Amino acid sequence: MTCLQNHTDRIKKNDVLLVCTLRNERIRLPYFMKYYRDMGVSHFLFVDNDSDDGSREFLIGQGDVSIWHTTASYRKSLFGVHWMNALARKYCHGHWTLTVDVDEFFAFPFCDTRPIPALTDWLDNSGLRSFSAMLIDMYPKGPVDAQPYIEGQNPFEIAEWFDSGNYMLSTNWEYENLWIQGGPRARLFFHNDPFNAPSLNKIPLVKWDRSYVYLHSTHMLLPKRLNKVYDSNGGEMASGVLLHAKFLNTFVQKTEEELKRRQHYAGSREYLAYMSRIKDDPDLWCNWSEKYINWRQLEILGLMSKGNWA
């Protein structure tokens, strides 16, 4: 990785940091940056995987951004995990650090009135070092490319709907993390092979230590005690969600690009499944779809929990 802009000397002791790998996400970046700044993120560490749409140029010059560039293989970097682990090891030690994609928007109990630092203060006081967030695929009603996304727009003005049920839950006993699958991708794109549907379990928020590493996206970490973000005795631990704004009109072009690059997991199996259906103008909406309102709705549905945070 080549450093293009390093403002990490501006990071203060209690700052919440965000680490992200991206490629060709220029149209999404303005809202992404505003969202996380408003939520209390103080510094962004980006790895740009050779974008050619102006993503790097947009980020350079922003005072709370440090950015690295690489032309290396996304697949050989374990889909960006090695790059992000390296940055976190060097710059995030001792900081609560959020690791997300540009189409993932972190929401948690009380997020309409409390910023991320309020959550991390409570986690510190509770002796917790990691916080889970289930990925929830959001989608529009009608074909995904029917309404154009405009730069700077809240994507959930378009992708307002989600699956309130239709999820499978198991435990990975080797690493002690939960494994969640389901939602519209399993329902539409993997209906004949649901056990190969994308995993929706994430642990994106961690009080980072230089000895920690992500193993597979943000699905699981080492040491494996960080993966124990659930109560195995039947109680509820606090958790959040990542609202996933993948299914906008940009989805078709992105799918075509990633199939050409073949840099994703399992020979881009997920994108092959998308393309096999996308030519039919898939409508992800169904009679059981739920329109998103707020975090309290998600708690009632059992998709997040405030646990004992009051």
Phi and psi in degrees as GROMACS dihedral restraints (atoms count N, CA, C in turn):
[ dihedral_restraints ]
;  ai    aj    ak    al  type     phi  dphi    fc
    3     4     5     6     1  -106.7    20    10
    4     5     6     7     1   125.8    20    10
    6     7     8     9     1   -77.2    20    10
    7     8     9    10     1   125.3    20    10
    9    10    11    12     1   -98.9    20    10
   10    11    12    13     1   -28.1    20    10
   12    13    14    15     1  -158.6    20    10
   13    14    15    16     1   121.1    20    10
   15    16    17    18     1  -122.9    20    10
   16    17    18    19     1   104.0    20    10
   18    19    20    21     1  -110.4    20    10
   19    20    21    22     1    22.3    20    10
   21    22    23    24     1   -65.8    20    10
   22    23    24    25     1   -16.4    20    10
   24    25    26    27     1   -69.5    20    10
   25    26    27    28     1   -10.7    20    10
   27    28    29    30     1   -89.9    20    10
   28    29    30    31     1    -7.1    20    10
   30    31    32    33     1   -69.3    20    10
   31    32    33    34     1   128.8    20    10
   33    34    35    36     1   -97.0    20    10
   34    35    36    37     1   165.3    20    10
   36    37    38    39     1   -53.6    20    10
   37    38    39    40     1   -44.3    20    10
   39    40    41    42     1  -102.1    20    10
   40    41    42    43     1    13.8    20    10
   42    43    44    45     1   -66.4    20    10
   43    44    45    46     1   139.8    20    10
   45    46    47    48     1   -85.9    20    10
   46    47    48    49     1   130.6    20    10
   48    49    50    51     1  -110.9    20    10
   49    50    51    52     1   158.5    20    10
   51    52    53    54     1  -131.4    20    10
   52    53    54    55     1   131.9    20    10
   54    55    56    57     1  -116.7    20    10
   55    56    57    58     1   135.9    20    10
   57    58    59    60     1  -153.5    20    10
   58    59    60    61     1   136.9    20    10
   60    61    62    63     1  -103.9    20    10
   61    62    63    64     1   137.5    20    10
   63    64    65    66     1  -143.3    20    10
   64    65    66    67     1   161.8    20    10
   66    67    68    69     1  -151.2    20    10
   67    68    69    70     1   122.3    20    10
   69    70    71    72     1    52.9    20    10
   70    71    72    73     1    61.3    20    10
   72    73    74    75     1  -124.5    20    10
   73    74    75    76     1    27.2    20    10
   75    76    77    78     1   -53.3    20    10
   76    77    78    79     1   -43.2    20    10
   78    79    80    81     1   -66.8    20    10
   79    80    81    82     1   -27.1    20    10
   81    82    83    84     1   -87.2    20    10
   82    83    84    85     1   -23.3    20    10
   84    85    86    87     1   -62.0    20    10
   85    86    87    88     1   -41.5    20    10
   87    88    89    90     1   -57.2    20    10
   88    89    90    91     1   -46.9    20    10
   90    91    92    93     1   -70.8    20    10
   91    92    93    94     1   -39.2    20    10
   93    94    95    96     1   -55.7    20    10
   94    95    96    97     1   -48.0    20    10
   96    97    98    99     1   -64.9    20    10
   97    98    99   100     1   -44.2    20    10
   99   100   101   102     1   -62.0    20    10
  100   101   102   103     1   -44.9    20    10
  102   103   104   105     1   -57.1    20    10
  103   104   105   106     1   -50.7    20    10
  105   106   107   108     1   -77.1    20    10
  106   107   108   109     1   -30.4    20    10
  108   109   110   111     1   -62.9    20    10
  109   110   111   112     1   -45.1    20    10
  111   112   113   114     1   -62.5    20    10
  112   113   114   115     1   -29.6    20    10
  114   115   116   117     1   -83.2    20    10
  115   116   117   118     1    -6.8    20    10
  117   118   119   120     1   108.8    20    10
  118   119   120   121     1     9.4    20    10
  120   121   122   123     1   -73.3    20    10
  121   122   123   124     1   133.1    20    10
  123   124   125   126     1  -100.4    20    10
  124   125   126   127     1   -25.4    20    10
  126   127   128   129     1  -150.2    20    10
  127   128   129   130     1   140.8    20    10
  129   130   131   132     1  -113.6    20    10
  130   131   132   133     1   131.9    20    10
  132   133   134   135     1  -116.9    20    10
  133   134   135   136     1   110.1    20    10
  135   136   137   138     1  -108.5    20    10
  136   137   138   139     1   142.1    20    10
  138   139   140   141     1  -110.9    20    10
  139   140   141   142     1   118.4    20    10
  141   142   143   144     1   -98.6    20    10
  142   143   144   145     1   117.7    20    10
  144   145   146   147     1   -90.9    20    10
  145   146   147   148     1    64.9    20    10
  147   148   149   150     1    63.0    20    10
  148   149   150   151     1    47.1    20    10
  150   151   152   153     1   -62.2    20    10
  151   152   153   154     1   149.3    20    10
  153   154   155   156     1  -128.6    20    10
  154   155   156   157     1    22.1    20    10
  156   157   158   159     1  -113.6    20    10
  157   158   159   160     1     9.5    20    10
  159   160   161   162     1    95.5    20    10
  160   161   162   163     1     7.2    20    10
  162   163   164   165     1   -59.8    20    10
  163   164   165   166     1   -48.1    20    10
  165   166   167   168     1   -61.8    20    10
  166   167   168   169     1   -45.8    20    10
  168   169   170   171     1   -61.2    20    10
  169   170   171   172     1   -35.7    20    10
  171   172   173   174     1   -66.0    20    10
  172   173   174   175     1   -39.6    20    10
  174   175   176   177     1   -79.7    20    10
  175   176   177   178     1   -34.7    20    10
  177   178   179   180     1   -66.1    20    10
  178   179   180   181     1   132.6    20    10
  180   181   182   183     1   104.2    20    10
  181   182   183   184     1   -13.4    20    10
  183   184   185   186     1   -85.3    20    10
  184   185   186   187     1   128.1    20    10
  186   187   188   189     1   -68.9    20    10
  187   188   189   190     1   -21.6    20    10
  189   190   191   192     1  -101.9    20    10
  190   191   192   193     1    21.3    20    10
  192   193   194   195     1  -122.2    20    10
  193   194   195   196     1   132.5    20    10
  195   196   197   198     1  -117.0    20    10
  196   197   198   199     1   138.6    20    10
  198   199   200   201     1  -140.7    20    10
  199   200   201   202     1   137.7    20    10
  201   202   203   204     1  -119.9    20    10
  202   203   204   205     1   150.6    20    10
  204   205   206   207     1  -121.5    20    10
  205   206   207   208     1   141.6    20    10
  207   208   209   210     1  -147.0    20    10
  208   209   210   211     1   144.6    20    10
  210   211   212   213     1  -102.6    20    10
  211   212   213   214     1     6.1    20    10
  213   214   215   216     1   -71.3    20    10
  214   215   216   217     1   169.5    20    10
  216   217   218   219     1   -71.1    20    10
  217   218   219   220     1   124.5    20    10
  219   220   221   222     1   -62.2    20    10
  220   221   222   223     1   -41.2    20    10
  222   223   224   225     1   -64.1    20    10
  223   224   225   226     1   -44.7    20    10
  225   226   227   228     1   -73.2    20    10
  226   227   228   229     1   -14.6    20    10
  228   229   230   231     1   -88.5    20    10
  229   230   231   232     1    15.9    20    10
  231   232   233   234     1    58.5    20    10
  232   233   234   235     1    45.4    20    10
  234   235   236   237     1    59.7    20    10
  235   236   237   238     1    43.9    20    10
  237   238   239   240     1    88.1    20    10
  238   239   240   241     1   -10.2    20    10
  240   241   242   243     1   -63.2    20    10
  241   242   243   244     1   -42.7    20    10
  243   244   245   246     1   -62.2    20    10
  244   245   246   247     1   -40.9    20    10
  246   247   248   249     1   -63.2    20    10
  247   248   249   250     1   -47.0    20    10
  249   250   251   252     1   -70.7    20    10
  250   251   252   253     1   -37.3    20    10
  252   253   254   255     1   -59.8    20    10
  253   254   255   256     1   -41.1    20    10
  255   256   257   258     1   -63.5    20    10
  256   257   258   259     1   -44.0    20    10
  258   259   260   261     1   -66.5    20    10
  259   260   261   262     1   -42.6    20    10
  261   262   263   264     1   -63.4    20    10
  262   263   264   265     1   -40.1    20    10
  264   265   266   267     1   -61.3    20    10
  265   266   267   268     1   -39.3    20    10
  267   268   269   270     1   -83.9    20    10
  268   269   270   271     1   -36.0    20    10
  270   271   272   273     1  -118.0    20    10
  271   272   273   274     1   -14.7    20    10
  273   274   275   276     1  -107.2    20    10
  274   275   276   277     1     0.3    20    10
  276   277   278   279     1   -55.0    20    10
  277   278   279   280     1   127.1    20    10
  279   280   281   282     1    83.8    20    10
  280   281   282   283     1    -0.7    20    10
  282   283   284   285     1  -110.4    20    10
  283   284   285   286     1   142.3    20    10
  285   286   287   288     1   -66.3    20    10
  286   287   288   289     1   125.5    20    10
  288   289   290   291     1  -129.5    20    10
  289   290   291   292     1   128.6    20    10
  291   292   293   294     1  -102.4    20    10
  292   293   294   295     1   124.3    20    10
  294   295   296   297     1  -114.2    20    10
  295   296   297   298     1   112.1    20    10
  297   298   299   300     1  -143.1    20    10
  298   299   300   301     1   164.5    20    10
  300   301   302   303     1   -90.1    20    10
  301   302   303   304     1   166.9    20    10
  303   304   305   306     1   -69.9    20    10
  304   305   306   307     1   -15.6    20    10
  306   307   308   309     1  -103.5    20    10
  307   308   309   310     1    16.7    20    10
  309   310   311   312     1  -114.9    20    10
  310   311   312   313     1   129.4    20    10
  312   313   314   315     1  -124.5    20    10
  313   314   315   316     1   113.0    20    10
  315   316   317   318     1   -72.9    20    10
  316   317   318   319     1   127.6    20    10
  318   319   320   321     1  -132.3    20    10
  319   320   321   322     1   149.4    20    10
  321   322   323   324     1  -153.4    20    10
  322   323   324   325     1   169.0    20    10
  324   325   326   327     1   -55.5    20    10
  325   326   327   328     1   133.9    20    10
  327   328   329   330     1    69.8    20    10
  328   329   330   331     1    15.7    20    10
  330   331   332   333     1   -66.9    20    10
  331   332   333   334     1   -12.9    20    10
  333   334   335   336     1   -77.9    20    10
  334   335   336   337     1   -15.5    20    10
  336   337   338   339     1  -129.7    20    10
  337   338   339   340     1   -12.6    20    10
  339   340   341   342     1  -127.4    20    10
  340   341   342   343     1   135.5    20    10
  342   343   344   345     1   -81.8    20    10
  343   344   345   346     1   173.7    20    10
  345   346   347   348     1   -56.9    20    10
  346   347   348   349     1   -40.5    20    10
  348   349   350   351     1   -59.2    20    10
  349   350   351   352     1   -27.6    20    10
  351   352   353   354     1   -67.2    20    10
  352   353   354   355     1   -40.7    20    10
  354   355   356   357     1   -64.3    20    10
  355   356   357   358     1   -45.5    20    10
  357   358   359   360     1   -68.9    20    10
  358   359   360   361     1   -31.9    20    10
  360   361   362   363     1   -61.4    20    10
  361   362   363   364     1   -44.2    20    10
  363   364   365   366     1   -66.0    20    10
  364   365   366   367     1   -40.3    20    10
  366   367   368   369     1   -62.5    20    10
  367   368   369   370     1   -42.5    20    10
  369   370   371   372     1   -59.5    20    10
  370   371   372   373     1   -46.7    20    10
  372   373   374   375     1   -66.9    20    10
  373   374   375   376     1   -22.9    20    10
  375   376   377   378     1   -92.9    20    10
  376   377   378   379     1    -0.6    20    10
  378   379   380   381     1    72.7    20    10
  379   380   381   382     1    25.3    20    10
  381   382   383   384     1  -103.2    20    10
  382   383   384   385     1   145.7    20    10
  384   385   386   387     1  -120.4    20    10
  385   386   387   388     1     0.5    20    10
  387   388   389   390     1  -149.4    20    10
  388   389   390   391     1   152.9    20    10
  390   391   392   393     1  -142.7    20    10
  391   392   393   394     1   127.7    20    10
  393   394   395   396     1   -91.3    20    10
  394   395   396   397     1   157.8    20    10
  396   397   398   399     1  -151.6    20    10
  397   398   399   400     1   116.1    20    10
  399   400   401   402     1   -72.2    20    10
  400   401   402   403     1   135.2    20    10
  402   403   404   405     1   -78.0    20    10
  403   404   405   406     1   124.6    20    10
  405   406   407   408     1  -116.0    20    10
  406   407   408   409     1   114.5    20    10
  408   409   410   411     1   -72.2    20    10
  409   410   411   412     1   121.8    20    10
  411   412   413   414     1  -101.4    20    10
  412   413   414   415     1   148.9    20    10
  414   415   416   417     1  -155.2    20    10
  415   416   417   418     1   158.1    20    10
  417   418   419   420     1   -82.7    20    10
  418   419   420   421     1   170.7    20    10
  420   421   422   423     1   -93.2    20    10
  421   422   423   424     1   116.9    20    10
  423   424   425   426     1   108.9    20    10
  424   425   426   427     1  -179.7    20    10
  426   427   428   429     1   -55.7    20    10
  427   428   429   430     1   141.5    20    10
  429   430   431   432     1   -65.2    20    10
  430   431   432   433     1   -21.5    20    10
  432   433   434   435     1  -101.5    20    10
  433   434   435   436     1    13.3    20    10
  435   436   437   438     1   -72.8    20    10
  436   437   438   439     1   -32.8    20    10
  438   439   440   441     1  -119.2    20    10
  439   440   441   442     1   120.3    20    10
  441   442   443   444     1   -70.9    20    10
  442   443   444   445     1   139.1    20    10
  444   445   446   447     1   -85.5    20    10
  445   446   447   448     1   132.8    20    10
  447   448   449   450     1  -105.3    20    10
  448   449   450   451     1   136.0    20    10
  450   451   452   453     1   -52.0    20    10
  451   452   453   454     1   131.8    20    10
  453   454   455   456     1    90.3    20    10
  454   455   456   457     1   -10.0    20    10
  456   457   458   459     1   -77.3    20    10
  457   458   459   460     1   146.4    20    10
  459   460   461   462     1   -67.3    20    10
  460   461   462   463     1   116.3    20    10
  462   463   464   465     1   -63.4    20    10
  463   464   465   466     1   -19.9    20    10
  465   466   467   468     1   -86.5    20    10
  466   467   468   469     1     4.6    20    10
  468   469   470   471     1   -74.9    20    10
  469   470   471   472     1   -21.7    20    10
  471   472   473   474     1  -103.1    20    10
  472   473   474   475     1   -54.6    20    10
  474   475   476   477     1   -88.9    20    10
  475   476   477   478     1    81.1    20    10
  477   478   479   480     1   -96.4    20    10
  478   479   480   481     1    -8.0    20    10
  480   481   482   483     1  -114.4    20    10
  481   482   483   484     1   156.7    20    10
  483   484   485   486     1  -154.5    20    10
  484   485   486   487     1   165.8    20    10
  486   487   488   489     1   -86.0    20    10
  487   488   489   490     1   122.6    20    10
  489   490   491   492     1   -83.4    20    10
  490   491   492   493     1   -15.8    20    10
  492   493   494   495     1  -136.6    20    10
  493   494   495   496     1  -150.1    20    10
  495   496   497   498     1    68.1    20    10
  496   497   498   499     1    45.7    20    10
  498   499   500   501     1  -127.0    20    10
  499   500   501   502     1   142.3    20    10
  501   502   503   504     1  -109.8    20    10
  502   503   504   505     1   138.3    20    10
  504   505   506   507     1  -128.9    20    10
  505   506   507   508     1   131.6    20    10
  507   508   509   510     1  -145.0    20    10
  508   509   510   511     1   177.4    20    10
  510   511   512   513     1  -122.4    20    10
  511   512   513   514     1   132.3    20    10
  513   514   515   516     1   -85.6    20    10
  514   515   516   517     1   103.5    20    10
  516   517   518   519     1   -71.1    20    10
  517   518   519   520     1   -22.8    20    10
  519   520   521   522     1   -66.6    20    10
  520   521   522   523     1   -43.2    20    10
  522   523   524   525     1  -112.1    20    10
  523   524   525   526     1    -1.6    20    10
  525   526   527   528     1    65.6    20    10
  526   527   528   529     1    22.8    20    10
  528   529   530   531     1   -97.9    20    10
  529   530   531   532     1   153.8    20    10
  531   532   533   534     1   -71.4    20    10
  532   533   534   535     1   154.8    20    10
  534   535   536   537     1  -130.1    20    10
  535   536   537   538     1   116.7    20    10
  537   538   539   540     1  -120.2    20    10
  538   539   540   541     1   134.1    20    10
  540   541   542   543     1  -137.2    20    10
  541   542   543   544     1   160.9    20    10
  543   544   545   546     1   134.4    20    10
  544   545   546   547     1  -153.3    20    10
  546   547   548   549     1    75.3    20    10
  547   548   549   550     1  -167.8    20    10
  549   550   551   552     1   -65.8    20    10
  550   551   552   553     1   -30.4    20    10
  552   553   554   555     1   -67.7    20    10
  553   554   555   556     1   -42.3    20    10
  555   556   557   558     1   -66.8    20    10
  556   557   558   559     1   -40.1    20    10
  558   559   560   561     1   -67.6    20    10
  559   560   561   562     1   -39.3    20    10
  561   562   563   564     1  -101.2    20    10
  562   563   564   565     1   -46.4    20    10
  564   565   566   567     1   -93.5    20    10
  565   566   567   568     1   -21.7    20    10
  567   568   569   570     1  -126.3    20    10
  568   569   570   571     1    31.8    20    10
  570   571   572   573     1   -64.9    20    10
  571   572   573   574     1   -24.7    20    10
  573   574   575   576     1   -92.9    20    10
  574   575   576   577     1    -4.4    20    10
  576   577   578   579     1  -149.8    20    10
  577   578   579   580     1    59.1    20    10
  579   580   581   582     1   -62.1    20    10
  580   581   582   583     1   -26.5    20    10
  582   583   584   585     1   -75.0    20    10
  583   584   585   586     1   -10.2    20    10
  585   586   587   588     1  -103.7    20    10
  586   587   588   589     1     9.3    20    10
  588   589   590   591     1   -66.5    20    10
  589   590   591   592     1   154.5    20    10
  591   592   593   594     1   -56.9    20    10
  592   593   594   595     1   146.7    20    10
  594   595   596   597     1   -82.1    20    10
  595   596   597   598     1   141.7    20    10
  597   598   599   600     1  -111.4    20    10
  598   599   600   601     1    -3.8    20    10
  600   601   602   603     1   -81.0    20    10
  601   602   603   604     1   132.5    20    10
  603   604   605   606     1  -140.5    20    10
  604   605   606   607     1   150.5    20    10
  606   607   608   609     1  -128.0    20    10
  607   608   609   610     1    76.4    20    10
  609   610   611   612     1   -83.6    20    10
  610   611   612   613     1   -17.8    20    10
  612   613   614   615     1  -114.0    20    10
  613   614   615   616     1   117.1    20    10
  615   616   617   618     1  -138.4    20    10
  616   617   618   619     1   137.1    20    10
  618   619   620   621     1   -78.0    20    10
  619   620   621   622     1    97.5    20    10
  621   622   623   624     1   -72.6    20    10
  622   623   624   625     1   144.2    20    10
  624   625   626   627     1  -129.2    20    10
  625   626   627   628     1   144.6    20    10
  627   628   629   630     1   -64.4    20    10
  628   629   630   631     1   -11.4    20    10
  630   631   632   633     1   -88.6    20    10
  631   632   633   634     1    -5.2    20    10
  633   634   635   636     1   -85.6    20    10
  634   635   636   637     1   153.7    20    10
  636   637   638   639     1  -146.9    20    10
  637   638   639   640     1   143.4    20    10
  639   640   641   642     1   -80.2    20    10
  640   641   642   643     1   143.8    20    10
  642   643   644   645     1  -101.7    20    10
  643   644   645   646     1   -36.7    20    10
  645   646   647   648     1  -151.7    20    10
  646   647   648   649     1   100.3    20    10
  648   649   650   651     1    51.0    20    10
  649   650   651   652     1  -138.7    20    10
  651   652   653   654     1  -106.8    20    10
  652   653   654   655     1    25.6    20    10
  654   655   656   657     1   -74.3    20    10
  655   656   657   658     1   -31.7    20    10
  657   658   659   660     1  -160.1    20    10
  658   659   660   661     1   156.2    20    10
  660   661   662   663     1  -131.1    20    10
  661   662   663   664     1   168.8    20    10
  663   664   665   666     1  -123.4    20    10
  664   665   666   667     1   141.5    20    10
  666   667   668   669     1   -66.8    20    10
  667   668   669   670     1   150.6    20    10
  669   670   671   672     1   -70.3    20    10
  670   671   672   673     1   -12.7    20    10
  672   673   674   675     1   -60.9    20    10
  673   674   675   676     1   -24.8    20    10
  675   676   677   678     1   -67.5    20    10
  676   677   678   679     1   -19.6    20    10
  678   679   680   681     1   -81.9    20    10
  679   680   681   682     1    -9.1    20    10
  681   682   683   684     1   -84.1    20    10
  682   683   684   685     1    70.8    20    10
  684   685   686   687     1  -102.1    20    10
  685   686   687   688     1    22.8    20    10
  687   688   689   690     1  -139.2    20    10
  688   689   690   691     1   161.3    20    10
  690   691   692   693     1   -99.7    20    10
  691   692   693   694     1   110.1    20    10
  693   694   695   696     1   -74.7    20    10
  694   695   696   697     1    -5.2    20    10
  696   697   698   699     1   -95.8    20    10
  697   698   699   700     1     7.9    20    10
  699   700   701   702     1    98.5    20    10
  700   701   702   703     1    -3.0    20    10
  702   703   704   705     1   -83.5    20    10
  703   704   705   706     1  -173.4    20    10
  705   706   707   708     1  -121.0    20    10
  706   707   708   709     1   129.5    20    10
  708   709   710   711     1  -100.1    20    10
  709   710   711   712     1   152.4    20    10
  711   712   713   714     1   -60.9    20    10
  712   713   714   715     1   142.1    20    10
  714   715   716   717     1  -153.9    20    10
  715   716   717   718     1   163.6    20    10
  717   718   719   720     1  -125.7    20    10
  718   719   720   721     1  -159.4    20    10
  720   721   722   723     1  -140.6    20    10
  721   722   723   724     1   160.2    20    10
  723   724   725   726     1  -113.3    20    10
  724   725   726   727     1   108.9    20    10
  726   727   728   729     1   -73.9    20    10
  727   728   729   730     1   121.6    20    10
  729   730   731   732     1  -102.8    20    10
  730   731   732   733     1   110.3    20    10
  732   733   734   735     1   -96.4    20    10
  733   734   735   736     1    45.6    20    10
  735   736   737   738     1   -72.9    20    10
  736   737   738   739     1   -36.1    20    10
  738   739   740   741     1   -94.1    20    10
  739   740   741   742     1    71.6    20    10
  741   742   743   744     1  -113.5    20    10
  742   743   744   745     1  -177.0    20    10
  744   745   746   747     1   -66.4    20    10
  745   746   747   748     1   -17.6    20    10
  747   748   749   750     1   -72.9    20    10
  748   749   750   751     1   -11.1    20    10
  750   751   752   753     1   -61.4    20    10
  751   752   753   754     1   -41.1    20    10
  753   754   755   756     1   -63.1    20    10
  754   755   756   757     1   -49.7    20    10
  756   757   758   759     1   -62.7    20    10
  757   758   759   760     1   -40.4    20    10
  759   760   761   762     1   -64.5    20    10
  760   761   762   763     1   -40.6    20    10
  762   763   764   765     1   -63.2    20    10
  763   764   765   766     1   -44.2    20    10
  765   766   767   768     1   -62.2    20    10
  766   767   768   769     1   -41.9    20    10
  768   769   770   771     1   -64.2    20    10
  769   770   771   772     1   -44.7    20    10
  771   772   773   774     1   -71.0    20    10
  772   773   774   775     1   -28.9    20    10
  774   775   776   777     1   -68.4    20    10
  775   776   777   778     1   -35.0    20    10
  777   778   779   780     1   -69.0    20    10
  778   779   780   781     1   -38.3    20    10
  780   781   782   783     1   -76.6    20    10
  781   782   783   784     1   -33.3    20    10
  783   784   785   786     1    52.1    20    10
  784   785   786   787     1    49.0    20    10
  786   787   788   789     1  -108.7    20    10
  787   788   789   790     1     7.3    20    10
  789   790   791   792     1  -103.2    20    10
  790   791   792   793     1   171.2    20    10
  792   793   794   795     1   -56.8    20    10
  793   794   795   796     1   142.1    20    10
  795   796   797   798     1    53.7    20    10
  796   797   798   799     1    47.9    20    10
  798   799   800   801     1    63.1    20    10
  799   800   801   802     1    32.4    20    10
  801   802   803   804     1    60.5    20    10
  802   803   804   805     1    36.5    20    10
  804   805   806   807     1   -54.6    20    10
  805   806   807   808     1   -41.1    20    10
  807   808   809   810     1   -61.6    20    10
  808   809   810   811     1   -43.9    20    10
  810   811   812   813     1   -72.4    20    10
  811   812   813   814     1   -30.1    20    10
  813   814   815   816     1   -63.4    20    10
  814   815   816   817     1   -40.5    20    10
  816   817   818   819     1   -64.5    20    10
  817   818   819   820     1   -39.6    20    10
  819   820   821   822     1   -61.3    20    10
  820   821   822   823     1   -48.7    20    10
  822   823   824   825     1   -65.9    20    10
  823   824   825   826     1   -30.9    20    10
  825   826   827   828     1   -65.8    20    10
  826   827   828   829     1   -21.7    20    10
  828   829   830   831     1  -111.0    20    10
  829   830   831   832     1   -21.8    20    10
  831   832   833   834     1   -66.5    20    10
  832   833   834   835     1   -27.5    20    10
  834   835   836   837     1   -65.2    20    10
  835   836   837   838     1   -17.0    20    10
  837   838   839   840     1   -92.9    20    10
  838   839   840   841     1    13.3    20    10
  840   841   842   843     1    53.0    20    10
  841   842   843   844     1    65.3    20    10
  843   844   845   846     1   -65.2    20    10
  844   845   846   847     1   136.8    20    10
  846   847   848   849     1  -106.2    20    10
  847   848   849   850     1   113.3    20    10
  849   850   851   852     1   -77.0    20    10
  850   851   852   853     1   -15.6    20    10
  852   853   854   855     1   -69.2    20    10
  853   854   855   856     1   144.2    20    10
  855   856   857   858     1  -143.5    20    10
  856   857   858   859     1   177.9    20    10
  858   859   860   861     1   -64.9    20    10
  859   860   861   862     1   -17.6    20    10
  861   862   863   864     1  -101.3    20    10
  862   863   864   865     1     6.8    20    10
  864   865   866   867     1   -68.2    20    10
  865   866   867   868     1   147.4    20    10
  867   868   869   870     1  -118.1    20    10
  868   869   870   871     1   137.6    20    10
  870   871   872   873     1   -84.8    20    10
  871   872   873   874     1   130.3    20    10
  873   874   875   876     1   -70.6    20    10
  874   875   876   877     1   134.9    20    10
  876   877   878   879     1  -116.3    20    10
  877   878   879   880     1   -61.4    20    10
  879   880   881   882     1  -167.1    20    10
  880   881   882   883     1  -178.4    20    10
  882   883   884   885     1   -65.7    20    10
  883   884   885   886     1   -30.6    20    10
  885   886   887   888     1   -64.6    20    10
  886   887   888   889     1   -36.4    20    10
  888   889   890   891     1   -59.7    20    10
  889   890   891   892     1   -43.8    20    10
  891   892   893   894     1   -66.3    20    10
  892   893   894   895     1   -33.9    20    10
  894   895   896   897     1   -68.6    20    10
  895   896   897   898     1   -42.3    20    10
  897   898   899   900     1   -59.4    20    10
  898   899   900   901     1   -37.3    20    10
  900   901   902   903     1   -78.9    20    10
  901   902   903   904     1    -5.7    20    10
  903   904   905   906     1    81.5    20    10
  904   905   906   907     1    18.4    20    10
  906   907   908   909     1   -94.7    20    10
  907   908   909   910     1   -12.3    20    10
  909   910   911   912     1  -150.8    20    10
  910   911   912   913     1   168.7    20    10
  912   913   914   915     1  -146.8    20    10
  913   914   915   916     1   143.1    20    10
  915   916   917   918     1   -87.0    20    10
  916   917   918   919     1    -5.3    20    10
  918   919   920   921     1    54.7    20    10
  919   920   921   922     1  -127.9    20    10
  921   922   923   924     1  -105.5    20    10
  922   923   924   925     1    20.9    20    10
  924   925   926   927     1   -84.0    20    10
  925   926   927   928     1   122.5    20    10
